[in-house]
Amino acid sequence: MNREKTVCFTGHREIRKSDRFLSITLYHIVEELILNGFTFFCSGGARGFDTLAAQTVLQLKEKYPHIHLILILPFRNPYTQESGWKKEDVQFYLDIKEKATKTFYVQQEYKRGCYYKRDRWLVDSSWICVCYQYRNTGGTAYTTQYAQKEGIQIINCIDTNPESFHFIKE
């Protein structure tokens, strides 16, 4: 994986109803990044935005078969440890895992701090961070603050107009 061609995703598990254009915005952003030479897309495997981002990459992979979905997961089978996973969420997770180019685990079992390690790994592997952040607390805020500290460009889907989004790689 080449860092200069890698994008990571971070976002809240809850997608607000008012963000009904989120999937369209995300699709446009990811496609624009592909057209600018990005080929590796890393997701942390959580419910909500991570799942939407992974599904978007897999959808675009049909059009751009040279791109790769890389999963960087905190530990094996998080749905057994976390609350809130519905049956369909587990199935989405398993389908995404099966279709991903590669899956990495920060560690085999849950241990305190494994999510932060996963978040740092995502950022440390990437040139750009695409996020869905509507509050400044929690894991998403931690990840975007870390990305900012590390000098990684951040694209927040909430602040982006899909019709006018254009990315030019410097």
C-alpha positions as CSV (number, residue, x, y, z in Angstrom):
1,M,0.0,0.0,0.0
2,N,1.4,3.4,-1.0
3,R,0.5,6.1,1.5
4,E,0.4,8.8,-1.2
5,K,-2.4,6.8,-3.0
6,T,-4.3,5.9,0.2
7,V,-7.5,7.4,1.7
8,C,-9.0,6.5,5.1
9,F,-12.5,7.0,6.3
10,T,-13.8,7.9,9.8
11,G,-17.3,8.8,10.8
12,H,-20.1,8.5,13.3
13,R,-22.0,5.3,13.7
14,E,-25.3,7.2,13.7
15,I,-26.1,8.8,10.4
16,R,-28.5,11.7,10.9
17,K,-31.8,11.6,8.9
18,S,-31.1,15.2,7.8
19,D,-28.0,13.9,5.9
20,R,-30.0,12.2,3.2
21,F,-27.5,13.1,0.5
22,L,-24.6,11.6,2.4
23,S,-24.3,8.5,0.1
24,I,-24.3,10.7,-3.0
25,T,-21.8,13.1,-1.6
26,L,-19.5,10.2,-0.5
27,Y,-19.8,8.6,-4.0
28,H,-18.7,11.8,-5.7
29,I,-15.8,12.4,-3.3
30,V,-14.5,8.8,-3.7
31,E,-14.8,8.9,-7.4
32,E,-13.0,12.2,-7.7
33,L,-10.2,10.8,-5.5
34,I,-10.0,7.8,-7.8
35,L,-9.8,10.1,-10.8
36,N,-6.9,11.8,-9.0
37,G,-4.9,8.6,-8.6
38,F,-5.9,7.3,-5.3
39,T,-6.3,3.5,-5.3
40,F,-6.3,2.3,-1.7
41,F,-9.3,3.0,0.6
42,C,-9.1,2.1,4.2
43,S,-12.2,1.6,6.5
44,G,-12.3,0.8,10.2
45,G,-15.2,-1.6,9.9
46,A,-17.7,0.1,12.3
47,R,-21.4,0.4,11.8
48,G,-22.7,3.6,10.2
49,F,-20.3,5.7,8.1
50,D,-17.5,3.1,7.9
51,T,-20.0,0.6,6.5
52,L,-21.3,3.2,4.0
53,A,-17.8,4.1,2.9
54,A,-16.8,0.5,2.4
55,Q,-20.0,-0.2,0.4
56,T,-19.3,2.9,-1.7
57,V,-15.7,1.8,-2.5
58,L,-17.0,-1.7,-3.5
59,Q,-19.7,-0.1,-5.7
60,L,-17.0,2.0,-7.4
61,K,-14.7,-1.0,-7.7
62,E,-17.2,-2.3,-10.4
63,K,-16.4,0.8,-12.5
64,Y,-12.7,1.1,-11.4
65,P,-11.5,-2.5,-10.8
66,H,-7.9,-1.3,-10.0
67,I,-9.0,0.2,-6.6
68,H,-8.7,-1.7,-3.3
69,L,-10.8,-1.7,-0.1
70,I,-8.5,-2.3,2.9
71,L,-10.1,-3.0,6.3
72,I,-8.2,-2.1,9.4
73,L,-10.2,-3.6,12.2
74,P,-9.7,-3.1,16.0
75,F,-10.1,-6.8,16.7
76,R,-11.9,-9.9,15.3
77,N,-15.7,-9.8,15.1
78,P,-16.5,-6.5,16.9
79,Y,-20.3,-7.3,16.7
80,T,-19.8,-9.8,19.5
81,Q,-18.4,-7.1,21.8
82,E,-20.2,-3.9,20.9
83,S,-23.9,-3.1,21.5
84,G,-26.1,-1.9,18.7
85,W,-25.3,-4.4,16.0
86,K,-28.5,-5.6,14.3
87,K,-28.6,-8.8,12.3
88,E,-28.4,-6.9,9.0
89,D,-25.4,-4.9,10.3
90,V,-23.5,-8.2,11.0
91,Q,-24.4,-9.4,7.4
92,F,-23.1,-6.1,5.9
93,Y,-19.9,-6.5,7.9
94,L,-19.3,-10.1,6.8
95,D,-20.1,-9.3,3.2
96,I,-17.7,-6.3,3.2
97,K,-15.0,-8.4,4.9
98,E,-15.4,-11.1,2.2
99,K,-15.1,-8.6,-0.7
100,A,-12.2,-6.5,0.8
101,T,-8.8,-6.8,-0.9
102,K,-7.1,-7.2,2.5
103,T,-8.0,-7.2,6.2
104,F,-5.7,-6.2,9.0
105,Y,-6.4,-6.6,12.7
106,V,-4.9,-4.3,15.3
107,Q,-5.2,-7.2,17.7
108,Q,-7.0,-10.5,17.9
109,E,-9.3,-9.7,20.9
110,Y,-10.8,-6.6,22.4
111,K,-8.6,-4.7,24.8
112,R,-8.9,-1.2,26.1
113,G,-7.5,1.3,23.6
114,C,-7.8,-0.9,20.5
115,Y,-10.2,1.5,18.7
116,Y,-7.7,4.4,19.2
117,K,-4.9,2.2,17.9
118,R,-7.1,1.4,14.8
119,D,-7.8,5.1,14.3
120,R,-4.1,6.0,14.4
121,W,-3.3,3.2,12.0
122,L,-5.9,4.4,9.6
123,V,-4.4,7.9,9.6
124,D,-0.8,6.8,9.6
125,S,-1.4,4.8,6.5
126,S,-3.2,7.6,4.5
127,W,-2.7,10.8,2.6
128,I,-6.3,12.0,2.9
129,C,-9.0,11.4,5.5
130,V,-12.6,11.5,4.4
131,C,-14.9,11.9,7.4
132,Y,-18.5,12.3,8.4
133,Q,-18.2,14.5,11.5
134,Y,-21.1,16.5,13.0
135,R,-19.9,16.7,16.6
136,N,-16.5,17.3,18.2
137,T,-16.5,14.3,20.7
138,G,-15.9,10.6,20.4
139,G,-13.8,8.5,18.1
140,T,-14.4,10.4,14.9
141,A,-13.3,13.7,16.6
142,Y,-10.3,11.9,18.0
143,T,-9.4,10.6,14.5
144,T,-9.8,13.9,12.7
145,Q,-7.9,15.8,15.4
146,Y,-5.1,13.2,15.1
147,A,-5.2,13.5,11.2
148,Q,-5.0,17.3,11.5
149,K,-2.0,17.1,13.9
150,E,-0.3,14.7,11.5
151,G,-0.9,17.1,8.5
152,I,-3.3,14.9,6.7
153,Q,-5.9,16.6,4.5
154,I,-9.4,16.2,5.8
155,I,-12.6,16.2,3.7
156,N,-15.8,16.3,5.7
157,C,-18.8,15.1,3.8
158,I,-21.0,17.4,5.7
159,D,-19.1,20.5,4.4
160,T,-19.0,19.2,0.8
161,N,-21.5,20.0,-2.0
162,P,-21.4,16.8,-4.2
163,E,-22.2,18.7,-7.4
164,S,-19.3,21.2,-7.1
165,F,-16.7,19.0,-5.4
166,H,-13.4,18.8,-7.2
167,F,-10.2,17.6,-5.8
168,I,-6.8,18.3,-7.3
169,K,-3.9,16.4,-5.9
170,E,-1.0,18.6,-5.1
